[in-house]
Amino acid sequence: MLTLPMRSLRVLACAAVVLVTAALVSAPGSNAGPATPNPQPTCGGGPLAKSTGGYWQCTFTDEFDGSVLDTTKWAAQQTAISGFRSGPACFKSSTANVSVANGLLSLTARQEATPFVCRSPEGDFVSQYTSGSISTFGTFSQAYGRFEVRARLPAATVRGLQEAIWLWPVNSTKYGPYWPMSGEIDIAEVYSVLPDRAIPYIHYVPARVDYSVTNNYCMIADISQLHTYVVEWTPAAITVIYDGHTCLVDNWYPAWPQVRPQPFDQPFMIALTQALGVGYNAFDPAATPLPATTQVDYVHVWK
C-alpha cells in the first residue's frame, strides 16, 4: 500500500445487466490468480473509532500489495459476458485494462491499435476502445458500515472520461424490477467535464422531493492525487465523506410501499469503474485524453 448529477451509471449498469455481470465476470487473463484470504482483516492496522463511540470492526480489506488481482475478493468486468458497457468502451479483463502493481490497482481506458468487434449478449458492436471495472459480487457484500476507498483519478479537463466508486445491491430487483427501486449508493462519480469535483448520489424512489440525495459542490483540489472517499451507512442515514470532510448526508424516505430503512437494508457489493463518458460528458475521440487510468491504493470496509 502506498504511504450536476448525470445519471451515467444508469447507462453503465441497469439492474439486469449488473446482475448477469456479477454472476459471470472473470478475472483478468494472465494477471489473475487466487490469493489466500485473510481470515481476520485489519483495515490498515489499529482500531478505528466511531464518532458515536466504540470502534469499527474491519470486515474487508485489499491493499493491492501483490502483483495479481486477488480473485478471492474481486472479479473483472467483461462486456462479452455481461453486456456491460459505457459509450464506445468494451470492458475487458485484460491486464492492459485491469492490473495490480507497485501497491496500486489500475483500471485503464485505452484506444486499441485497430478496431475490433466487441462481443456482447446485448448486441455486438465495433469499437476501438477498451476499459476496466471490478466488483466484489459473489465474494463480499454488506449492509451498513463504513466503506473507504483511497484513489487517484485521471487529470482531464475535457469531456469524455467518467470514474465511479459505488455500491450496488446484490439483489438488484428485491424491491421491484426497475432501477432504482432497490437502491444504489454512488460514493463518488467524477466527470472530466467537471474536473474540480466529485459527485455523490443516493439513488432510490423517494416519497417526496429529496434534495439531499446529491451534492454537486464537493470540490477536490487535484483529482489526480490520492484522496479518501468514504461512505458511512446506518439504518438512519447515509453520509459521504471526502478527505475527512462531510460532503453529503441523506436521511432517505422511500415511496410507499417501502418503509425506512428500505431499500438500503440489504447487502450491497463494491464496484470500481473507469469508463468513457456519455451524455453531455460524452467521449470525444478527437479530444478525450487516452489512456486514462484510475488507481486505487486500498479498499477498507468496517461494520
Order of alpha helices (4+ residues) and beta strands (2+ residues): alpha-alpha-beta-beta-beta-beta-beta-beta-alpha-beta-beta-beta-beta-beta-beta-beta-beta-beta-beta-beta-beta-beta-beta-beta-beta
